[in-house]
Amino acid sequence: MGALTGAIPGQPVRIRAYPAELTSDGINVYASSQKYPPGHTEPPAERNGWNKTQYRSDPRIAGALKVVEAPGPKNGWNRLVLRDEGVKLSIILIEWELL
């Protein structure tokens, strides 16, 4: 259980979820996708809570977060269930894209 900033739009979307942690230097996001190669950074902005965001490579952490139930027609495109496979997380970055 936790807090959500933002909303899923309630229509067909593609979901990606990334484990992340808040540090004194900003947010570290663990991604194994080519979209965010290790070393990719984003400047502080409203969308990241005004925190510098750094993408890091750690296959163990990146693979520890699973989408169990994605938004779909059976749940009205408004339910998302995630499972942590044993890594303690302080932040989960959820990225959605309209289909």
Order of alpha helices (4+ residues) and beta strands (2+ residues): beta-beta-beta-beta-alpha-beta-beta-beta
